[in-house]
Amino acid sequence: QMLKHAVVNLINYQDDADLATRAIPELIKLLNDEDQVVVGQAAMMVHQLSKKEASRHAIMNSPQMVAALVRAMSTSNDLETTRCAAGTLHNLSHHRQGLLAIFKSGGIPALVKLLSSPVESVLFYAITTLHNLLLHQEGSKMAVRLAGGLQKMVSLLQRNNVKFLAIVTDCLQILAYGNQESKLIILASGGPAELVRIMRSYTYEKLLWTTSRVLKVLSVCSSNKPAIVEAGGVQATSMHLGHQSQRLVLNCLWTLRNLSDAALKQESLEPLLASLVQLLASGDINVVTCAAGILSNLTCNNHRNKVTLCHVGGIEALVRTVIQAGDREEITEPAVCALRHLTCRHPEAELAQNSVRLNYGLQVIVKLLHPPSRWPLVKAVIGLIRNLALCPANHAPLREHGAIPRLVQLLHKSYQDTQRQRSSVASNGSQQGAYSDGVRMEEIVEGTVGALHILAREAHNRAIIRGLNVIPVFVQLLYSDIENIQRVAAGVLCELAADKEGAEMIEADGATAPLTDLLHSRNEGVATYAAAVLFRMSEDKPQDYKKRLSMELTNSLFREDAGPWAGTGPDMDMNLDAYHEQMYSGSQGPPSGRHNPYSQQGYDQQVPIDSMQGLDLGPSQGGHNYTPMDTGMDLDAPGDLNFDPLDHSLPAPAQQDSSGQLAAWYDTDL
């Protein structure tokens, strides 16, 4: 019976193919006829033939037939003729040969023109055929852009058929991915507001997913980003963070991470912050990475978000995240940055500083100062330790976990690097700063000294610092041409001079001359600290020396607008933060890294790709990209990795994967 069916089918197939092959020359003539009725009849016959596989192959193998169909489709005023011709092209577009024939016959401009058709079926045929071309036919993207397809597609977003909208949004994603001009055309056509409206209005998962992918691609464009935020994109994507579809949640998170540095002025972010805290407990490394990155950006210089996050258990969740992440830096770095923001400059900061200790975070945080941590993470940890040291109850545990010797070790290393760089500039005129892993070593110098300054408020800590032979470095840093470094160096010396032994060591290391010079610094903080150190160093000096010093201090510190200097107590803090809060600017796609399963080459193989996904993988830009808020402390140029080969206790250079890219955050449209 089966054999009989197979034979019958084969005869029918052969008959269909033969019939179509014989009929095609005649049908081409009819399609090109001047009589529109004849053309309509021919288009209907061809449409019927295209529904059978054998005759469909005969049609697509005839370039003249495909050209005649395209011509009939674009020139006919008869809606039925247009519908039949478009339906035939739609049937052909399921085969590579058919796509090539449509492309070569100039089918794309004709199909784009049909996107204005009032007939639903014609619209459907046109958009699905274009979608198949964009997915599988090389050269289609450029042809669609040139034909004005983007503007037409954005205007179609106002329709309400969810399956149709899913195809339109996927076309937009394919066209916008990696193409700045397309992103700007979508913006100029009012795309962001329409896409945000879709995210708010529909529940069909495939449509929400394809729309979130367009928003993700647009959200890295500096022009589209504010438009998406303005249209309510942060709230609209936040709505779906609890969705059971993991692919939708991830795309919403990537979009939010890209938008988060522009969303600081947004109101009503409390539900989002609470959702992100819950997502930190996810078992998916990408979810945790994104949630930490968004929290880092949303807490940057934003008092309200900091307080909210403290109230919804953010500190505990972030500390737990850091503990569980181990040495996965794509998670620890943004999480530590978020903790750094939460532990300073807001009403609940002291509570946060205590909370890190009470949640057993101090030991793991100090451990992150050690290998295998790379410089961007080390820098963030140094800033966090400085903030934690503002809480007196943290001094003993930080000391017991070995924070002070490690900070001094990092100071020596970074200071040597800056000195080596200075001598290289002097000898060959090179202006490149001392960079490692994209971090300027001057920032590590400033950060470590700033942290030691706060730690030196406590007597036991001062004794340890005195014993580590680091005071000569502090004194040398008074000569730095970077004002912030002068200030933290004078600040730590001011604390160390509170003890007689410290004051004597500072004087013995030749600090008097540079400190006297710094009395005339234009930076009031530097001058005040310098004065305080000199004042404390003069405690045991004869009366006439004290008198001369007092006159010198009075002359230098009576500024035009300032009141007289009244001396300082042992806990003086100029409240000039050594560590500025900076944006953690993420990327459009998953982070890479030594522990991330989604490496650059493997990402499209590891995630099951739906036929609509059409991933267009682009090259990744290595390096941790930060968007600084206060000052440009973090630059994104990967540095020359000048590491002493024998010093195994310092951060290792960035690992390169086999593609030669630095293992870091992605900066592609993925």
N, C-alpha and C positions, 0 to 999 in steps of 0.2 A: 504493500500500500504506500509506504514512504517513498520507495523507489519510483512508483508511478507518479506521485506528487512532484518529486524532484525533476523527473523528465518533463512533465507538463510545464512546470515553472521555467525550466531551461528553454523549452520551445517558445513559451510566451515572451521570455526575456529577449531571446534572439529575434522573435517577431517584432517586439517593441523597438529594439535597437535598429533593425533593418528598416522598419517603417519610418522611424524618426529620421534615420540617415537619408532615406529617399525623399522624405517630406521637407527636410530643412531648406534646401535651395528654394523650393516653392514658397515656403512660409516667409523666408527672408524677403522675397519679392513682394508678398502681400503686406508685410509689416512696413515696407517702404512705399506702399501705394499712396496716391494723393487722396483717395476716398477714405475718409475717417471711419466709415462704417466697415469697410474692408479691413482696415488696420485693427479695429476693435475685435472683429471676428477672429483674425489671425492671432492677436494677443491672447484671446481666450483659449484657442487651441493649444498654443505653446504652453500656457499655464497648466493646462490639463496634462500635456506630455511631461512637464517638469515634475509632476508628482510621482512618476514611475522612475525607478532608479536607472534602468537601461537607457530610456529615451533622454533622461536628464544628462547622462554622460555625453550622449550625442550632441545635445544643445551646447554644453559648456566647452566641447571640443571644437566648436565652430565660432571663431572670433567674429565673423560677419554676423552671425545670429545674435550674439551678445551685444554687438554694437547697434544692431537694428532695434533690439529691445530697449537699450538705453535711450536711443533717439526717440522711439515711440513714447517712452515714459516721460521724457522731458518736453516733447513738443505737443502732445495731444491735449485737447481741451476736454476730452471725454473722461469723466471720472472712472468709469468701468475699465477703459483701456489702460489708464494709469495704474489702477489697482491690479489688473492681471499682469502687467509688465513688472511692477514692483514685487508681486507675489512670486513670479518666476525667478527674479534675481535673488529673492530671499531663499528660495529652494536651492539655487546654485551655490549660495554663500556657505553652505554646510560642507563644501568640498574645497580643498586647496586649489584645484584646477579652476573651479568656478570663481573663487576669490580673485585669482590672478587675472582671469578673463574680464571680470567686472572692473578691476583696477585699471587694466590696460585700455579698456574701452571708454575711459573717462566717466565711469559710473559714479564716482564719489561726488563731484559737483551736482550731478542730477539728483542723487539721493539726498544731499543736504538741502537742495531746493524743496524736496518733498516734505521736509520737516515743518513747513508752513501749511501743509495740507489740512483742510477741515475734516477729512475722512479718517476715522479712527483706524480702520484696517490699513490704509496707506501709510499712516504715521507709524504704526507698529512694524510693518514690513521695512520701512526706511530705517528706523532706529536699530532694529535687530540686525539688518544687513550691515549697517555701518559699524555696529558693535563687533560683529564677526570679522569685518575687515580690520578694525583697529587691533583686535586681539591677534590676528594670524597673518595679516598681509603687510609685508614691509613697505614703507613709504606712505601708508594710509594716514598716519597721524599728521604729517605735513600737509597732505592733500586736503584733509578735513579742516585744518586750521586755515589754509589759504582760501577755502570755499566759504569761510564764515560760519563754520559748523558750531564753534563754541558759543557764539551769541545766540544762535537758534536753540541750542541745547539748554542754555540757561533759561530762556523764555519758556521752554517746555516744563520746567520745574513747577510751574503753577498748576499743572494738571493734577488729577487726583487718583489715577489708576496706579496702585502701589507697585505692581509688577513692571509696568511701563517705566515708572520713576526709577526703579532699581536699575534698569538697563541704562537710562539716561545718565544717572549719577556715576555708574561704572565707566561709561564713555568719558565723562568729565575727568574722572580720576586718571584714566589712561592718558588723556591729553595733557593734563596739568603736571603729571609726575615728571620731575626733572626739567621742566620747561617754564622758565620765568615769564616769558611773554604770554603763555597761555594763562598762567595764574593772574596776570594783570588784566587780561581780557575778561576773565570770569569776574574779577572784582568790578571792572567798569560796567559790566552787564548786570550788576546787582546780585551776583551769585551768593556771597556770604549770607545775606539776610534770608534768601530762599532756602538755603541748605539748613540753616539754624531752625527755620520754621518747620521743615520736614522732621528734624530731630525731635521737635516739640509735639508734633501733631499726629504721628503715626506709630503703630505698634508692630508692623510687619518686619520681622528680624532682618531679612535679607536687605530691605530698603534702608533700615537704620545702619546696617553694617556698611553697605556701599557708600552711604552718605557720610558716615564717620571717616571713611577712608579718604574722601575728597577733602573734608575739613582738616584731616591730618596733614595732607600734602600742602594745603593752602596755609596751614598754621605756621609754617616755617618762613613764609614770605613776609617780610617786614611791613609791606603795604596791606596785605590781607589780614594780618594778625589783629591790628586794632579794630578793623571793620567787623571781624568775627566776634571779638570781645564786646564791641558796641552793640551788636545785634543780639546779645544775650547768649553767645556761644558757650561760655563757661557753665552757665546754669543748665543749658539744654543738653550738653554732653554729660554733666554731672548726674542728670536724671537717670541715666542708664547704667550707673556703676554697680547696681545690684542685680543686673540682668543675668539670667542663667547662661546666656551665650558668651562664652569666654572670648571669642574673637571680637565681639562687639565691645565688651568691657576693655579689652586691650587697646583697641583703636581709640576709644574715648579717652583712655589714660594717656596714650601718646599725644593725642590732640591737646589735652589739658596741660601736659607737661610743656608742650611748645607754647601754649598761650599763657602759662602761669606767670611769666616775668612781665606780662603786659596787663595782668589782672589784679594788680595790687589795690587799685581804687574801687574794685567791685564790692557792692554791698551784698549782704545775706549769703556769705560763704560758709556759714556755720554747718549746714548739712553736708557740704562737700568736705570740709575738714574732718567731720565725724566719720564720713564714708572712707576717707583715705586712711584714717587711723585703723579702721577695721581691716582694710585691704593690706596693711602691713603684715597681717597674720596669714596672708595667702601662702599657699605652697608653691605658687608659680613665681619663679625668679624675676620674670619680666614685669609682673604686676607689682611686686615689692619694689623693684628698681624705680618704676615710674612713680609710684605713690611717694617714695622718699624724695625723688627729684621735685615733684610738685610741692610737697610740704616745705622743702628747702626754699623754693622761690616765693611761695605765698607768705612765709614768715620773715622774708628779708625786709627789714625796715618797716614792718607793719605791726604796730602795737596791738591793734584789735585782733588780728589773726593769731598773734603770739598768745595773747590772753585766752582766746577761745581754745586754742590747741592745748594749752595747759589744763583747761577745765574739762576737756573730753578725753583725758588720759594719753595725750600725745607724747609726753616725756617717757612714760613707762613703755609705751609701744615702740618708740624709737630706740630706747636703750635695749629692749628685747631684740629688736631687729639687728642692731649692731652686734650683739652677742651671738645671735644665730647665724649671721652672715659670714662669720669667720674672716677669711681673707678675700672674700668677693668684693673687690673695691668698687664695682659698679653699684653696689648697695651701700657699703660702709661710707663712701665719700659723701653722697648726698644726705645720708642719715646724720652723719657727724656735722655737716654744714647746718642742717636744720636744728640740731641740738645747740650748736654755737649761737644761732640766732635767738633761740628760746632762753638762753642763759644770760642775756644782757638786755639792758635798755627797755624794760617794760615793767609794769607794776608787779607782775608775778615772777620776776627773774630770780629772786632769792629762793622762792619756793622751788623753782625749776632746778637751781643749783643743788639744793638739798635732795631733790627727788632723784637726780642722777645717782647720787651716792646711795640713797635708800633702796634703789633698784639694782644695786650691785654693778653699776656701770663703770666705776672708776678704774678698776683693775684692767678691764678689757680696753678701755680708752687709752690708758698708758701703754698697754701692749701694742697698740696700733702705731706708736712712735717707732717701733722696731721693724726690722725686715719681716716679711717681704713687702711692707707698705712702700708705695712709691711717693714721690715728693708732693703731688697735689693732695693726697690723703694726709700725709704728714703735716702739711701746712694747715689743713683744716683742723686736725687734732690739736696742734699747738694753740690755735685760737680758742678752741673749746676749753683746753686746760687753763688758759689764762682766765676765761670767764668763770670756770669752776673754782678757781683760787680766790675769787672775790668773796666766797663764802668761807669764813674761818673754820667751820667744821670739816671742810674738805682738805685742809692743809696736812693733817697727820696722815690720812690714808694716801694722799697723793705722794707724800714723802716715803711712806712705807712701801709703796709699789714702785719706787725707783724713778719717779718722774724727773727729779732734779738733775741727777747725773746724766740722764739721757738727753735732757734739754741742753745741758752744757756741751755734751758730745756733738749734738746737731749744730749748736752755735759754732763750735770750733771748725767743724767741717764746712759749713756754709761761709764762714768768715774767710777761711783759707781760699775757698773758691773765688770769692769776690776779690781777694788780694791778688790771686793768680791772674784773674781777668784784668785787673788794673795794670799789672806789670806788662801783660800782653798788649794792652792798648798803648801803653807808653812806648813799647819797643816796636810794634808794627802798625800802630795807628788804627787797629780794628776797633769798631764801635759796638760790636755785638755784646750785649750784657751777659752776665754769668747765668745761664739758664740750665735747668735740668728738668726733663719731662714737662716743659712748658712753664715751669715755675722759676721766677727770678730768685737767685740766692739771697739778694738783699731783703726779700720778703721773709725768708726763713730767719735771717739775722734779726730783723725787727720783731718778728713773732716770738722767737725764743727769748730774747732779752725782755720783751714786754711781759711774757709769762713769768720769767724769773723775778721781774720787778714786783709783781703782785705776790708771788710766793715769798719774797724776802720781807714781807710785812711780819712774818712770824719768826721768833727768835731761833728755834731749832733749825728752821730752813736756812736762816742767815749763816748759822755755824757751818752747815753742810756746804753752802755756796763758797764761804771763805776757804774751805779746805779743798776746793776743786781747781785752784789755780786759774780762775777765770777773770779775776779783777783786772789783770793787765789788758785783757781783751776789751772789757767795758771801758777802760781808760782810752784805749786806741779808738774805740767807736765814737768818742767825743769829737774826734777830728773828722768824722764822716761828713760828706757834703750832702747827705740826705737828712733833712730836718727831723723826720720822725725817728730815725735811728739815734740822732743826738738826744732826742727827748727821752726815749726809753732807756738809753745808757745812763743819762744823768739821773733818771728816776730810780733805777736799780741801785746806783751808787748812793743816792739819797737815803734809801732804806738801809743799805749796808753800813752807812756812816752813823747809824743810830747806836751801834755798839762801838766801844772804844777801840777794840781790836780791828774792826772793819775800817774805822776812820784812819787808823795808823797805816794799815795796808794800802788804802787808797792813796794816801799822801806819799808813801814810799814808792808807789808805782808811777809817780810823776803826774798826778791829776791836777795839781794846783794851777799850772799854767793854762791848760785847755779850759778848765772850769772858769778861770778868771776871764778868759776871752769870751766864753759863752754868756757871761753876765750881760753882754751887749747884744745878744741875739735878738733878732726881730720877733722871734717866736717867744711869747710870754711864758709858755710852759717850760721851754728849755731854760730860759733865764732864771725862772723861779726855782727849778730843781737845782741848777748850778749854784745859786745863792744858798740854798738849803744845805747842800753838801759842804760848801766852804764854811758855812756857819757852824755845822756840826764838827768839822775838822778843827775848828779854832777853839773848841771847848777847853783844852788844856794849855792853850797858848798864853803868853804874857799879856797883861792888860793893854799895853800900847799897840800890840799886834791886833788885838780884838778891835781896838778903837779905829785903827786904819782900815781894817776890813769892814767895820760897820759903816764908815764913811763911803767906802767903795760901793758897798751894797746899796746904801741909800741913794747915791748918785745914779747908779745904773737902774735901780728898780723904781725910782720916781719917774714914771712915764708921763707923757703929756696928759693922757686920759685916765691913767691908773692911780689908784690910791697908794699910800705907802705900804711897803711889804711888812707883814706882821709876823714873819717866821712861820714855821709849819710844825705840826705835830707828827709823831712817828707814823701815823696812818695816812699821811697826806696822799690824796689821789686827785690828780688834776682833772679827772673824769674825761680825759682825752683818749678815746679808745684806740689802742694800738691796732686792734683788728677791726677792719671795716666789714660790714655785711655785704655779701656779693651774691648775685644771681647765679643759680646753677642752671646754665642753659643747656637743655638736653638736645634731643634730636627727633627726627620724624620716625625713627624705627627703633628696633631693639638694641640694647647696648651690646657691644662685643666685649671680650675680655677673656682672661685665661680660663675662667670657670663657666663662661656662658655657653650653653649648648648651641645657641643660635649664632654661629660664627658667620663672617661675611659670606663665605662661599656656600655654607650649608643651609642658610635660612630658608631658601625656597624649596630645598629638598625636604626639610624637616617638618614644615607645616603643610598639611594637605591643602592643595590649591583647588578651589572651586573653579569651574570654567569661567566664571565672571571675574576672577581675581586679576588676571592679566598682569602679573608682577613684572615690573621693568626695573631690574636691579641696576643701580648705579654705583659708582665708586664711593667708598667711605672716606671721610676726612678724619685722619687720626687726631688725637690730642683732646684734652679736656677743655671744652669751650665754656668760658664763663662770661657773663655779661655783668660787669661791675656796676654797682649802684653808686657808691660814694666816690671812690677813686679807682683809677685803673691799676689795681694791684695785681690782678691775674691776667696775664697776657696769654694768647693762645698759640704763640709760636713755639713749636717743640724745640727744646734747647739742645745744645751740645752736651752730651752726657759725660762730663769730666769726672769720672769716679776713680779714686785710687784703687787699683786692682786688688790690693791686699786688704782693703778695709771692708770686711764682709758684714760689718754691723750697720752699714748705711743702706738707704733705699737703692734697690737695683734699677738699672735703666729699664725703660719700657720694653716689654716683650714684643717682638714683631711676629705676626703670624706669617704663614707661608706666602701670603700675597704681598708681603713687604709693608703692610699697614701697621701703624702703632695700635696696640690693643687699647682701645679707648671708646668713648661714646660715639655712636653713629651720627653722621650728619648727612643722611640721605633721605630720600622721599619714601623709604620703605614703609 
